[in-house]
Amino acid sequence: MSEADLDAAPDGVEEGKRLIRLGGDTGLSLAQRLSERFERLTWRTPLHTLRLRGRYPLKLIAVPTDPIAGDVGRGQALLDGRLSYRGERHDLDMLDFKRRDWGKPFAAYVHSFEWLRDLATVTTRPVGAPIAEALTAQWLGAYADKVDALAWAPELWGRRILLWTAHAPLILSSTDLVYRSAVLNTLARGARHLDRGADKAPAGLKRIAAWCGVVAAGLLVPGGDPRRSFGEGGLARALASGMHEDGGAMSRSPAELADIVGLLAMLRETYAARRLLPPPAMTAALAKAVPALLGVTHGDRGLASWQGGAPMAAETLAALIDATGIRTRPLRQPRDWGYQRLAAGSAVAIVDAAPPPVARAVAGGCASTLAFELSDGAARLVVNCGGALAGQATLPAALLQALRSTAAHSTLCLADSNSTAINADGTLGRGVREVELSRQESEAASRLEASHDGYVRRWGFVHRRQLLLTGDGRELRGEDALLPPGRSGGGRRRTDASGFAIRFHLGKGVQASPTADGMAALLRLPGQDGKGGALWQFRCRGGTLAIEASLWIDPTGRAQPTQQLVVTGESPPGGASVSWTFKRAI
């Protein structure tokens, strides 16, 4: 069944108004931060060392299949003698696992042993095993007997257990019995470390990863039935606290949701290796997560750019979904997950219609409320810059921080400020607390109206955005309005004019040309075989249109130069309104 067929199927879209609130705009309390630090300090104590002691396994009960393909480029780099991840590269013969100057993404990639998947994708066991075993032995020499705050982080141990067991043929082919014993003994110690530490990992993706490791160890390490039962209960709690009822991640990050889906798909294969059924809580979470993830995909079947993630490539996402064994249609109207999906003809529009994630649920959240992305078939017409958390290591830190701002998203920005504050320490501060949403569906059009209160406290305006996608998918009409407190309640009244800018960041390869009257632009979409694609026209009323430079973070984390349409104006105390239209001409 094609995506168009799935989108055309009835999906229970609920019409009418609703109010979406996500509680709290504060991060972890002082007591919680102290508790986390104290827990890590206890890892260095003799008592914790005693807790890690126990029977050492002689072998694994089973070896599950890793259902997710690795990255060919990174795998080839390993064959060439380098570890490479998001623009950071290190030669294997110069690698020092004790280094502390690696970037966080690279360090997590190395210590989680995700590189085993990449290596297994590009080579055979006889060729790959010597490389994998040499790196594993080096890691064991540094950390097998040392409980380190980074290398022994619960979320990394969870991933490491999944990857060590799935790729056991690569790291346990050696005839060196001392080395093999060290691998299995360290795995058992890591499982005992997780028994006490999994629930101490931050809620969300990291805690889910940790508990997946506990369950996998319970399934694959001899004598693990009590651990399996204990782990299944912990995983159920982690899924309940890290995911919304509609299947979305608490962080509201599609990239993190894809990661959760991947972890659960791996764990599902671990159960299959033992010829056992996964617990109902895990099966239900996966069944909800897949449609939520598909709901933020475009016509090219790739992932959209939200909450700092890069737009996962279509083939990567397709392989991930296939690994789950779940076939379903995209979720079009979630609640807390917040991404409303409008689809008609060859057009797909995805709208952020919920407050940002609470600070304690995510590090690096974005001020993207009421932004949208629009695609026409395989071409992305309007995007967000994206990539704040997934950019290459070579990108400047200031740029990565700027990618989290409201101005880096396709929405209205008032007084050059963010709709939700981004604090100096990187957390999200005050801003959007409520989003009021109304949606109507008919054969003629899908209509969405949403408003947020992110500018009320500081500037005295509510931002309301209305979108209408026609039934043939050839026209998206929009209106952005700034409404004063007297018409929407709350906030303080303005006595002077406030400048605003409505930005529409254009997809890679979209060529924008202004019309003679300066109120419209022609947009040529990229085509295939060097030929131009479809032609769209943008027209606005109520502001001044300009075409400016922009950038887009691609699936590899690299910055690609693009353009943006910027409609500027000033709102008097009584408010302002700008209407605009994207219309397919050819």
Order of alpha helices (4+ residues) and beta strands (2+ residues): alpha-beta-alpha-alpha-alpha-beta-beta-alpha-alpha-alpha-alpha-alpha-alpha-alpha-alpha-alpha-alpha-alpha-beta-beta-beta-beta-alpha-beta-beta-beta-alpha-beta-beta-alpha-beta-beta-beta-beta-beta-beta-beta
